[in-house]
Amino acid sequence: MAPPPTSDDPSGLDNAGLVARSRSGDNAEPLTISEISALLKRTVEDRFGFVRLRGELSGVKRAASGHFYCALKDEGAVIDGVMWKGNAARMNFRAEDGLEVIATGKLTTYPGRSKYQIVIDSLELAGEGALLALLEKTRARLAAEGLFAPERKRRLPFLPQVIGVVTSPTGAVIRDILHRLADRFPSHVLVWPVLVQGQGAAEQVAAAVRGFSALAPGGPIPRPDLVIVARGGGSIEDLWSFNEEVVVRAIAECSIPVISAVGHETDTTLADFAADRRAPTPTAAAEMAVPVRADLAFTLSDLASRQRRAVYRPVELGRERLAARARLLPRPENLLQPQAQRLDDLGERLRRALGDRSGRGRERLAGVAARLSPSLLTRSATEAGRRLERARLNPALIERPLRQGADRLAALSRVMSQLHPEKPLERGYAIVRDAQGRALTTRAEAAGETALTLQFRDGTLDAVPADGTPPPPRPAPKPRPSNPPRQDDLFG
């Protein structure tokens, strides 16, 4: 065992025992870990109650509770940081690893890990360089998603009937747009008033764009054919709301063509990349939105004139060609002169021919008349009488046709006797007739009659119905028309 300590111990402490003992004259009691941590916490907070730290963000994360955690570092040191939910919701940019920021808050300790940290009240980008770096990172990330692809751009309507404008209702921008639209082509304008910078501006702009896109066609509020997102010029901080991701996504998802007119010609925001068309100024956006009505009227008038000229030009060309060809045609009197001369010639020839023909006819008549003497006529009649006396009539010429006609008549008589409808009665058949005397050939016809007559070879017999009702009197048969003699019947 070690020897007991002596009063000559240079440390001045009696540390050789197993049980701690207080030294004479010492009034300092041992502190607990919690007590020393609380003392350190008060000391740090009293000494560093307000600090501003500049460093690079690292390990950025946002808890489900809404609190924001990160670390600030430089080349030689690291300090943890926390921003509570209320302050984190008011942050004007999206914090990412690698951004250089200035954090304002107070230093404190975290007893659970024996570490010190800064409780951040506000977080700002450390100069425009950091802001531009954040802008470039956001642009690259959204471009990788295809939000800025050229094939997503849509054509603007030529003449929109309703134009929606997302801007501040009190600035000069809306007055410039309305004035330019009134000068070029007066249109129906719907203004959605929003903040264009500061806290909550990005959310209002995004909500306005989505609100216009959600309007139903034919509803109580007319749906715009074109949307203009406009703001006047300013610094990069003033225009930062139009670089927010929520605004860029709202413009990219809008179902209506969008013109971005944010800032002046040299200002560029991410909203310009997402919109279907970028305008250098709000006034230029109004000029892109509608054409000049006077120019349209002049164009329509010019087209109408060209149409009339195009319609009348073929008629004029046809008239000119017709006049040119008419000049080449001969005169009508020149065409008729040969025919008139020929007509006169033929008339003269006809007159001479009729005179010659009548003269020859008179000559022939005189020659024939010289041959018609009474002696010649008497001699001709005598010779004709002698020839008639010498002619004899042959009886065979008359008997032969009579005999042939009698044979044909006998053959027809035999055929008629065989085909007579009452000939079968001699062989025991009967003919069934109705009340009108018509012959019935089927059972169906006979079943529908109330009275029937049976004709036999030697007379007729009336059939009585089964109920005993006497049949009605039979009408007298109609006389058959006699067959008129044919023209070729020799005995008719």
C-alpha positions as CSV (number, residue, x, y, z in Angstrom):
1,M,0.0,0.0,0.0
2,A,1.1,3.6,-0.6
3,P,2.2,5.6,2.4
4,P,-0.2,8.1,3.8
5,P,0.2,11.6,2.3
6,T,2.2,14.1,4.3
7,S,1.7,17.9,4.5
8,D,4.7,18.2,2.2
9,D,2.5,17.2,-0.8
10,P,3.4,19.7,-3.4
11,S,0.0,19.6,-5.0
12,G,-1.6,20.9,-1.9
13,L,-4.4,18.3,-2.3
14,D,-5.1,15.3,-0.2
15,N,-5.8,13.0,-3.2
16,A,-4.3,9.8,-1.9
17,G,-7.5,8.7,-0.1
18,L,-10.3,6.6,-1.4
19,V,-13.0,9.0,-0.1
20,A,-13.1,12.7,-1.1
21,R,-12.6,15.0,1.9
22,S,-12.8,18.7,2.1
23,R,-9.7,20.6,2.8
24,S,-9.6,23.0,5.7
25,G,-10.5,26.5,4.5
26,D,-12.1,25.3,1.2
27,N,-15.7,26.5,0.6
28,A,-16.1,25.3,-3.0
29,E,-18.5,22.4,-3.3
30,P,-18.3,20.0,-6.4
31,L,-20.6,21.0,-9.3
32,T,-22.8,18.5,-11.2
33,I,-22.6,18.2,-15.0
34,S,-25.9,19.9,-15.5
35,E,-24.9,22.8,-13.3
36,I,-21.7,23.4,-15.2
37,S,-23.6,23.1,-18.5
38,A,-26.1,25.6,-17.3
39,L,-23.3,28.0,-16.2
40,L,-21.6,27.6,-19.6
41,K,-24.9,28.2,-21.4
42,R,-25.6,31.5,-19.5
43,T,-22.1,32.6,-20.0
44,V,-22.1,32.0,-23.7
45,E,-25.5,33.5,-24.3
46,D,-24.7,36.6,-22.2
47,R,-21.4,37.1,-24.0
48,F,-22.6,36.2,-27.6
49,G,-26.3,37.2,-27.4
50,F,-26.2,38.7,-31.0
51,V,-23.7,37.6,-33.6
52,R,-23.4,37.5,-37.4
53,L,-21.5,34.7,-38.8
54,R,-20.3,34.2,-42.4
55,G,-19.7,30.7,-43.7
56,E,-20.6,28.0,-46.1
57,L,-23.7,25.9,-45.6
58,S,-23.2,22.2,-45.0
59,G,-25.5,19.3,-44.0
60,V,-28.7,21.3,-44.7
61,K,-31.9,19.5,-43.7
62,R,-35.4,20.4,-42.7
63,A,-37.1,18.3,-40.1
64,A,-40.7,17.1,-40.3
65,S,-41.5,19.6,-37.5
66,G,-40.4,22.5,-39.8
67,H,-37.2,23.3,-37.9
68,F,-34.1,23.9,-40.1
69,Y,-30.7,22.4,-39.2
70,C,-27.3,23.0,-40.8
71,A,-23.7,23.6,-40.2
72,L,-21.6,26.7,-41.0
73,K,-18.0,26.2,-41.9
74,D,-14.9,27.9,-43.2
75,E,-11.4,26.7,-43.9
76,G,-10.6,26.0,-40.2
77,A,-13.8,25.5,-38.1
78,V,-17.4,24.3,-38.1
79,I,-20.3,25.4,-36.0
80,D,-23.8,23.8,-35.9
81,G,-26.8,26.0,-36.5
82,V,-30.6,25.6,-36.0
83,M,-33.4,27.8,-37.2
84,W,-36.8,27.3,-35.6
85,K,-39.9,26.7,-37.7
86,G,-41.3,30.3,-37.6
87,N,-38.1,31.9,-38.8
88,A,-37.5,29.1,-41.4
89,A,-40.8,29.7,-43.0
90,R,-39.8,33.3,-43.7
91,M,-36.6,32.4,-45.5
92,N,-36.5,34.1,-48.9
93,F,-34.5,31.5,-50.7
94,R,-34.0,27.7,-50.8
95,A,-31.0,26.9,-48.7
96,E,-28.6,24.3,-50.2
97,D,-25.2,22.9,-49.4
98,G,-22.3,25.0,-50.7
99,L,-24.0,28.4,-50.4
100,E,-22.1,31.2,-48.7
101,V,-24.4,32.9,-46.3
102,I,-24.5,35.3,-43.4
103,A,-26.4,34.0,-40.3
104,T,-27.7,36.3,-37.7
105,G,-28.6,35.0,-34.3
106,K,-27.2,34.1,-30.9
107,L,-24.7,31.5,-29.7
108,T,-25.9,28.9,-27.2
109,T,-24.9,25.5,-26.0
110,Y,-26.6,22.1,-26.3
111,P,-26.0,20.3,-23.0
112,G,-27.1,17.0,-24.4
113,R,-23.9,16.8,-26.5
114,S,-21.7,19.4,-24.7
115,K,-21.5,21.4,-28.0
116,Y,-22.2,25.0,-28.8
117,Q,-24.3,26.1,-31.7
118,I,-25.9,29.2,-33.2
119,V,-29.7,29.7,-33.0
120,I,-30.3,31.5,-36.4
121,D,-32.9,34.3,-36.6
122,S,-32.3,35.1,-40.2
123,L,-30.2,33.7,-43.1
124,E,-29.0,35.8,-46.0
125,L,-26.8,35.2,-49.0
126,A,-23.3,36.6,-48.7
127,G,-23.4,39.0,-51.6
128,E,-24.6,38.8,-55.2
129,G,-22.1,36.2,-56.0
130,A,-23.7,33.7,-53.7
131,L,-27.1,34.7,-55.0
132,L,-26.0,34.1,-58.6
133,A,-24.5,30.8,-57.6
134,L,-27.8,29.7,-56.1
135,L,-29.6,31.0,-59.2
136,E,-27.4,28.9,-61.4
137,K,-27.8,25.8,-59.3
138,T,-31.5,26.1,-59.4
139,R,-31.5,26.8,-63.1
140,A,-29.4,23.7,-63.8
141,R,-31.6,21.5,-61.7
142,L,-34.9,22.7,-63.3
143,A,-33.4,22.5,-66.8
144,A,-32.4,18.9,-66.1
145,E,-36.1,18.2,-65.4
146,G,-37.0,19.6,-68.9
147,L,-38.9,22.6,-67.7
148,F,-37.0,24.9,-70.0
149,A,-37.0,22.6,-73.1
150,P,-37.7,24.4,-76.4
151,E,-40.2,21.7,-77.5
152,R,-42.4,22.7,-74.5
153,K,-42.9,26.2,-75.8
154,R,-46.3,26.9,-77.3
155,R,-47.2,29.5,-80.0
156,L,-49.0,32.6,-78.8
157,P,-52.6,33.1,-80.1
158,F,-52.7,35.6,-82.9
159,L,-55.6,37.6,-81.5
160,P,-56.5,36.7,-77.9
161,Q,-59.9,37.8,-76.8
162,V,-59.1,37.7,-73.1
163,I,-55.7,38.5,-71.6
164,G,-54.8,37.7,-68.0
165,V,-52.1,39.9,-66.3
166,V,-50.4,38.9,-63.1
167,T,-48.7,41.9,-61.6
168,S,-49.1,44.6,-58.9
169,P,-52.3,46.6,-59.4
170,T,-50.7,49.8,-58.1
171,G,-47.5,50.0,-60.2
172,A,-46.7,51.6,-63.5
173,V,-46.5,48.2,-65.2
174,I,-50.2,47.6,-65.4
175,R,-50.8,51.1,-66.7
176,D,-48.2,50.6,-69.4
177,I,-49.7,47.3,-70.5
178,L,-53.3,48.7,-70.6
179,H,-52.2,51.8,-72.5
180,R,-50.2,49.8,-75.1
181,L,-53.1,47.3,-75.5
182,A,-55.6,50.2,-76.0
183,D,-53.3,51.8,-78.7
184,R,-52.8,48.5,-80.6
185,F,-55.9,46.5,-80.2
186,P,-58.4,47.0,-77.3
187,S,-58.9,43.7,-75.5
188,H,-60.6,42.3,-72.4
189,V,-58.0,42.3,-69.7
190,L,-58.2,40.4,-66.4
191,V,-55.8,41.6,-63.7
192,W,-54.8,39.3,-60.8
193,P,-53.3,41.5,-58.2
194,V,-50.2,40.1,-56.5
195,L,-47.1,41.2,-54.6
196,V,-44.1,41.3,-56.9
197,Q,-41.3,41.3,-54.3
198,G,-40.8,40.6,-50.7
199,Q,-42.2,37.9,-48.4
200,G,-44.9,35.8,-49.9
201,A,-44.6,37.3,-53.4
202,A,-43.6,34.1,-55.0
203,E,-46.5,32.1,-53.6
204,Q,-49.0,34.8,-54.7
205,V,-47.6,34.9,-58.3
206,A,-47.7,31.1,-58.5
207,A,-51.3,31.0,-57.1
208,A,-52.3,33.6,-59.7
209,V,-50.9,31.7,-62.6
210,R,-52.5,28.4,-61.4
211,G,-55.8,30.3,-60.8
212,F,-55.9,31.5,-64.4
213,S,-55.1,28.0,-65.7
214,A,-57.9,26.5,-63.5
215,L,-60.6,28.7,-65.0
216,A,-63.2,26.7,-66.9
217,P,-64.1,27.8,-70.5
218,G,-67.5,29.3,-70.7
219,G,-67.7,30.0,-66.9
220,P,-68.8,33.2,-65.2
221,I,-65.2,34.5,-65.3
222,P,-63.9,34.3,-68.9
223,R,-60.8,32.1,-69.3
224,P,-57.8,34.0,-70.7
225,D,-56.3,33.1,-74.0
226,L,-53.0,34.5,-72.9
227,V,-51.3,35.2,-69.5
228,I,-48.7,37.9,-69.0
229,V,-46.5,37.8,-65.8
230,A,-45.1,41.2,-65.5
231,R,-42.9,43.3,-63.1
232,G,-40.8,46.4,-63.5
233,G,-37.0,46.6,-63.3
234,G,-35.0,46.2,-60.1
235,S,-32.0,44.5,-58.5
236,I,-31.5,40.8,-58.4
237,E,-32.9,40.8,-54.9
238,D,-36.0,42.7,-56.0
239,L,-36.6,40.2,-58.8
240,W,-35.8,37.1,-56.8
241,S,-39.5,36.1,-56.3
242,F,-39.6,35.2,-60.0
243,N,-36.6,32.9,-59.6
244,E,-38.4,30.8,-57.0
245,E,-39.1,27.2,-57.9
246,V,-42.8,27.5,-57.1
247,V,-43.2,30.3,-59.7
248,V,-41.2,28.5,-62.3
249,R,-43.2,25.3,-61.9
250,A,-46.5,27.1,-62.0
251,I,-45.6,28.8,-65.3
252,A,-44.3,25.6,-66.8
253,E,-47.5,23.7,-65.8
254,C,-49.9,26.5,-67.0
255,S,-52.2,25.3,-69.7
256,I,-52.4,28.8,-71.2
257,P,-49.6,30.3,-73.2
258,V,-47.5,32.6,-70.9
259,I,-45.4,35.7,-71.6
260,S,-42.8,36.6,-69.0
261,A,-42.1,40.3,-68.8
262,V,-40.0,40.6,-65.6
263,G,-37.6,43.5,-65.3
264,H,-35.9,45.3,-68.1
265,E,-34.1,43.9,-71.2
266,T,-30.9,43.1,-69.3
267,D,-32.7,41.3,-66.4
268,T,-33.1,37.6,-66.7
269,T,-35.1,35.4,-64.3
270,L,-36.0,31.7,-64.3
271,A,-39.6,32.7,-65.1
272,D,-38.3,33.8,-68.5
273,F,-36.9,30.3,-69.2
274,A,-40.1,28.6,-68.2
275,A,-42.5,30.9,-70.1
276,D,-43.5,30.4,-73.7
277,R,-42.2,33.8,-74.7
278,R,-39.9,36.3,-73.0
279,A,-40.5,40.0,-73.4
280,P,-37.8,42.5,-72.7
281,T,-40.2,44.9,-71.0
282,P,-43.9,44.8,-69.9
283,T,-44.7,47.2,-72.8
284,A,-43.1,44.8,-75.2
285,A,-45.2,42.0,-73.8
286,A,-48.4,43.9,-74.7
287,E,-47.0,44.4,-78.2
288,M,-46.3,40.7,-78.5
289,A,-49.8,39.9,-77.2
290,V,-51.9,41.6,-79.8
291,P,-51.3,43.0,-83.4
292,V,-52.0,46.5,-84.5
293,R,-55.7,46.9,-85.4
294,A,-54.9,49.5,-88.0
295,D,-52.4,47.2,-89.7
296,L,-54.9,44.4,-89.7
297,A,-57.5,46.6,-91.2
298,F,-55.0,47.8,-93.9
299,T,-54.0,44.2,-94.5
300,L,-57.6,43.1,-94.9
301,S,-58.3,46.0,-97.2
302,D,-55.3,45.1,-99.3
303,L,-56.3,41.4,-99.4
304,A,-59.8,42.4,-100.5
305,S,-58.4,44.5,-103.3
306,R,-56.1,41.8,-104.4
307,Q,-59.1,39.4,-104.3
308,R,-61.2,41.7,-106.5
309,R,-58.3,42.1,-108.9
310,A,-57.8,38.3,-109.0
311,V,-61.5,37.8,-109.7
312,Y,-61.7,40.5,-112.4
313,R,-58.3,39.8,-114.0
314,P,-59.4,36.6,-115.9
315,V,-62.5,38.5,-117.1
316,E,-60.3,41.4,-118.4
317,L,-57.9,39.0,-120.0
318,G,-60.8,37.2,-121.7
319,R,-62.2,40.4,-122.9
320,E,-58.9,41.4,-124.4
321,R,-58.3,38.1,-126.0
322,L,-61.9,38.2,-127.4
323,A,-61.4,41.6,-128.8
324,A,-58.1,40.6,-130.4
325,R,-59.7,37.5,-132.0
326,A,-62.7,39.5,-133.1
327,R,-60.4,41.8,-135.0
328,L,-59.0,38.8,-136.9
329,L,-62.5,37.6,-138.0
330,P,-63.8,38.6,-141.5
331,R,-66.7,41.0,-141.8
332,P,-70.2,39.3,-142.1
333,E,-70.9,41.0,-145.5
334,N,-67.6,39.6,-146.8
335,L,-68.7,36.1,-145.8
336,L,-72.2,36.5,-147.4
337,Q,-71.1,38.0,-150.7
338,P,-70.0,34.7,-152.4
339,Q,-73.1,33.0,-151.2
340,A,-75.3,35.9,-152.5
341,Q,-73.6,35.8,-155.8
342,R,-74.0,32.0,-156.0
343,L,-77.7,32.4,-155.1
344,D,-78.2,34.9,-158.0
345,D,-76.4,32.5,-160.4
346,L,-78.6,29.6,-159.3
347,G,-81.8,31.6,-159.6
348,E,-80.9,32.6,-163.2
349,R,-80.0,29.0,-164.1
350,L,-83.3,27.8,-162.6
351,R,-85.3,30.4,-164.6
352,R,-83.6,29.3,-167.8
353,A,-84.0,25.6,-167.0
354,L,-87.8,25.9,-166.3
355,G,-88.2,27.7,-169.7
356,D,-86.3,24.9,-171.5
357,R,-88.2,22.1,-169.7
358,S,-91.6,23.6,-170.4
359,G,-90.6,24.0,-174.1
360,R,-89.5,20.3,-174.3
361,G,-92.8,19.3,-172.6
362,R,-94.8,21.1,-175.2
363,E,-92.9,19.4,-177.9
364,R,-93.5,15.9,-176.4
365,L,-97.2,16.7,-175.9
366,A,-97.5,17.8,-179.5
367,G,-95.9,14.5,-180.7
368,V,-98.2,12.4,-178.4
369,A,-101.3,14.3,-179.4
370,A,-100.5,13.6,-183.0
371,R,-100.7,9.9,-182.3
372,L,-104.1,10.0,-180.4
373,S,-106.6,9.6,-183.3
374,P,-110.1,8.0,-183.1
375,S,-109.2,5.3,-185.5
376,L,-106.3,4.1,-183.4
377,L,-108.5,4.0,-180.2
378,T,-111.2,2.0,-182.0
379,R,-108.7,-0.5,-183.3
380,S,-107.2,-1.0,-179.8
381,A,-110.6,-1.6,-178.2
382,T,-111.6,-4.1,-180.9
383,E,-108.4,-6.1,-180.4
384,A,-108.9,-6.2,-176.6
385,G,-112.5,-7.6,-177.1
386,R,-111.2,-10.3,-179.3
387,R,-108.5,-11.4,-176.7
388,L,-111.2,-11.5,-174.0
389,E,-113.5,-13.7,-176.1
390,R,-110.6,-16.2,-176.6
391,A,-110.0,-16.5,-172.9
392,R,-111.8,-19.5,-171.2
393,L,-112.7,-19.9,-167.4
394,N,-111.2,-23.1,-165.8
395,P,-113.6,-24.7,-163.2
396,A,-110.7,-26.3,-161.3
397,L,-109.5,-22.9,-160.3
398,I,-112.7,-22.5,-158.2
399,E,-113.3,-26.1,-157.0
400,R,-109.9,-26.6,-155.6
401,P,-110.1,-23.8,-152.9
402,L,-113.7,-24.9,-152.0
403,R,-112.6,-28.5,-151.4
404,Q,-109.6,-27.4,-149.3
405,G,-111.9,-25.2,-147.2
406,A,-114.4,-28.0,-146.6
407,D,-111.6,-30.3,-145.4
408,R,-110.4,-27.7,-142.9
409,L,-114.0,-27.1,-141.6
410,A,-114.6,-30.8,-141.0
411,A,-111.3,-31.2,-139.1
412,L,-112.2,-28.2,-136.9
413,S,-115.7,-29.7,-136.2
414,R,-114.2,-32.9,-135.0
415,V,-111.8,-31.1,-132.7
416,M,-114.6,-28.9,-131.4
417,S,-116.8,-31.9,-130.5
418,Q,-113.9,-33.5,-128.6
419,L,-113.0,-30.3,-126.7
420,H,-116.5,-29.2,-125.8
421,P,-116.8,-28.7,-122.0
422,E,-120.0,-30.8,-121.8
423,K,-118.6,-33.8,-123.7
424,P,-117.3,-35.5,-120.5
425,L,-120.9,-35.5,-119.1
426,E,-121.7,-38.4,-121.5
427,R,-119.1,-40.5,-119.7
428,G,-120.7,-40.0,-116.2
429,Y,-119.0,-36.8,-115.1
430,A,-120.8,-33.8,-113.6
431,I,-120.1,-30.0,-113.6
432,V,-120.4,-28.1,-110.3
433,R,-121.7,-24.6,-110.6
434,D,-122.3,-21.8,-108.1
435,A,-125.4,-19.6,-107.9
436,Q,-124.2,-17.4,-110.8
437,G,-123.6,-20.4,-113.0
438,R,-119.8,-20.3,-112.9
439,A,-118.0,-23.7,-113.0
440,L,-116.1,-24.5,-109.8
441,T,-112.9,-26.5,-110.1
442,T,-111.6,-26.7,-106.5
443,R,-113.0,-27.9,-103.2
444,A,-112.1,-24.5,-101.5
445,E,-114.3,-22.6,-104.0
446,A,-117.2,-25.0,-103.5
447,A,-116.9,-24.9,-99.7
448,G,-117.5,-21.1,-99.7
449,E,-120.9,-21.3,-101.6
450,T,-124.3,-21.5,-99.9
451,A,-125.9,-23.2,-102.9
452,L,-124.5,-25.4,-105.6
453,T,-125.9,-26.9,-108.9
454,L,-124.8,-30.2,-110.3
455,Q,-125.1,-30.4,-114.1
456,F,-125.4,-34.0,-115.6
457,R,-125.8,-35.2,-119.1
458,D,-129.6,-35.2,-118.9
459,G,-130.2,-32.2,-116.7
460,T,-129.2,-30.3,-113.5
461,L,-129.7,-31.0,-109.8
462,D,-129.6,-28.4,-107.0
463,A,-127.6,-29.4,-103.9
464,V,-129.4,-28.6,-100.6
465,P,-127.3,-27.3,-97.6
466,A,-127.0,-29.6,-94.5
467,D,-129.2,-27.3,-92.3
468,G,-132.2,-27.9,-94.7
469,T,-132.4,-24.3,-96.0
470,P,-133.6,-24.4,-99.6
471,P,-131.1,-23.0,-102.0
472,P,-131.9,-19.6,-103.5
473,P,-133.4,-19.6,-107.0
474,R,-130.8,-20.0,-109.7
475,P,-130.5,-17.1,-112.0
476,A,-131.1,-17.8,-115.6
477,P,-127.9,-18.6,-117.4
478,K,-126.5,-15.8,-119.5
479,P,-126.8,-16.4,-123.2
480,R,-123.5,-17.2,-124.8
481,P,-122.4,-14.9,-127.5
482,S,-122.3,-16.5,-130.9
483,N,-119.0,-16.7,-132.5
484,P,-118.8,-14.1,-135.3
485,P,-117.7,-15.6,-138.6
486,R,-114.0,-15.1,-139.4
487,Q,-113.0,-13.1,-142.5
488,D,-111.3,-16.2,-143.9
489,D,-114.3,-18.5,-143.4
490,L,-115.8,-19.4,-146.7
491,F,-119.1,-20.4,-145.1
492,G,-119.6,-17.5,-142.7
